[in-house]
């Protein structure tokens, strides 16, 4: 028999379906906590989405070189943390590669054969090295015209981490499972009677996840969309989906994309430096 204190909720945001499963003895209090999470995620979407013209990212994109843009905490967190992952992965993760996407693929996700000139012009507007991020002044200054930043590979994970913090600090909830479109999952505590929350994440059998996050990147939904920032080429569609396990959803989200770009040797070297991170199903 299922535990009556396990409550489930769902919400559409950030172009995906968020799901929340939490343990609480009050249905009403659980529902209010879930609504607080959804309100917070909706607010983050308005700050982080490149499709919202007045968002921090929307205001940053398309600017001229040298124009200083003030941003709030959420965008600064994602950009600064993303830069750390960019450095740690040798450039395999980069939120600034937006200009390359329409050059390398068609709108339906099919690969597109681009000219060298098209690629060169797009690459001139890509790269974390072209962003001056001032965390003290809370500003970002592009060094190139018309840059295009997309936080799709880190924003959902960040939203889950913020939701977990809200549940802990404002609602005293320590056992919950947060899911962003099945591609990024954050486990807080455990399901009653278990060592963690049972997740599958592409594995043959479910496994327990506790106070960690797992994230995967593949091509089933968006087609060819993962770009190797270092070579300006699309990742081979035949490459198997790669899942990362990390202490936070933000890191797991970013690393699942980086691991799709990196080869086996690069991933193995990375994991030796960061023992609290795992990569599942690495095949080339």
Helices and strands as residue ranges (DSSP letters): E 6-13, E 16-23, H 27-48, H 56-60, E 68-70, H 73-88, H 98-104, H 116-123, G 128-130, E 131-134, E 139-142, H 155-171, E 176-180, E 184-188, E 197-199, E 207-209, E 212-217, E 227-228, E 233-234, E 242-246, H 249-261, H 264-273, E 278-280
